[in-house]
């Protein structure tokens, strides 16, 4: 059995390789190869080919390119502008006004598009001009867009859950079900943050929006129907048992084609651009993931699970205590890392620890994705923040950083709630799937 | 590594793009086959064989061909947080190391991938499914994708070594992490502006 010191050195070494700016896949692969050379003298390298093939021809993972394609078609279909306007009619009268629209529209859009960065870019482009005339505080406007965009992976369906499920052999359907209540709570917490800010400092929140007749608001709901239909198709077909997660992703792509056709934006040129984008983005994820499977396999062969289990048992921490330690660890890591490297790089080590402590794998998955979202939102490293600044084209990135702080606080609060009330994540899966 | 200034990208970019578009149409075909399969299952109680199997092969092929293209756009993830805080020489050493080691990964992948394909050819392996797909077909396409990736990373590694000796500034320009503008373009458009000519 590998010693805990060796595990710590190996993990530390991998983090150093990542910080040296090697490609993430290279850093994971080097770690796996070095571990195998030391403990098995290279004999396990010969299974790498088989591992690579079986990791890459995985039907469940086919949902990754399908969700990406769905997002690419939706982003290009021009559904965003109309959606933003319709949500503004419904949420604009709350204290904090259009700031809620940023959170709501970003959450809805990132839920179906699956990319926080695309969401931040699209919503910022639509939203920022309408704020210029309305005298809102810049920082809150920017922060609310970033906060909404960071919800993308937590609200089902999301690619982060698929990656987690495939690395840990958990069920994507159960993870999606588990994420429903936490993602609704997270959205509500963001909105409460805005309401709180608006009540304490009304001067930050611009003029109140004029009242719009209910009739018009209802008519404009049509503009929300596209993304909503996609969401219903995916969740509905999975939970009625009509389709698997991958099949539902395929259905949603067809629905997205329908939406693009309805908006008269469907063309061969647009599809080809979406195809190329999908292939590129899929490849980025799959290269890291395929190598991560090999790292997972290497660590499994080293009996790392037992080592970590014995180590954690020796510490004598409670589940809650351990979760808090992990929360702090991920918060610090998240300052420097983006979602995918953070998840793929840590799951092979952290997941066995969690399981050894008796933490529910489904609950832990929701926690993990929440921490990934926090890493997107926490300055100074977080693509969404820089994307918003790039769309803004004025002022300083520090405004964006400052604007995210209340929302980071809300997300930390959500982490605390999730740690102390696992039932929030586990209740719906139990309802739908029985005990697991 | 991605634009017209890079000879490797100029040469390999267009064929890889066509392969990706072909993969995109294949993905669409899988989507419609899935729709038909679900309807047939619910209404007529029979299932189309092989959608799942072909979809899984497709993922392997899409990904393998995507590797090279993503590389040409410098889109493979790197943690570049420390780079702005390092002296330029150090940065060029690390960029060289990243290029050479990625070639190492790609070379080992194609070498081990060949063993997989070779074995399937040798034993004339077929999938243990109703389709009985001869495994050399999907694995062959997958292997070509990996081979292109190894070729492209190899060319980039050699180019990086030459630039390290001759022009380290250009090395950092072509083989450094993607600029912020580039990252945004890749994330939102899936490709860098001006790289791919419209088809």
Interface residues (C-beta under 8 A of the other chain):
Chain A: X18 X19 X20 X21 X22 X23 X24 X25 X26 X29 X30 X45 X46 X48 X49 X50 X52 X53 X56 X57 X58 X59 X61 X62 X64 X65 X66 X69 X72 X75 X115 X117 X118 X121 X122 X237 X242 X243 X246 X247 X250 X251 X253 X254 X269 X271 X272 X273 X274 X275 X276 X277 X278 X279 X280 X281 X282 X283 X284 X286 X287 X288 X290 X291 X336 X337 X338 X340 X341 X381 X383 X386 X387 X390
Chain B: X17 X20 X21 X23 X24 X25 X27 X28 X30 X31 X32 X34 X35 X37 X38 X42 X52 X53 X55 X56 X57 X58 X59 X60 X62 X63 X64 X65 X66 X67 X69 X70 X73 X75 X76 X77 X78 X79 X80 X81 X82 X83 X94 X95 X97 X98 X101 X102 X104 X105 X108 X109 X111 X112 X113 X114 X115 X116 X138 X139 X142 X177 X180 X181 X183 X184 X186 X187 X188 X189 X190 X191 X196 X198 X199
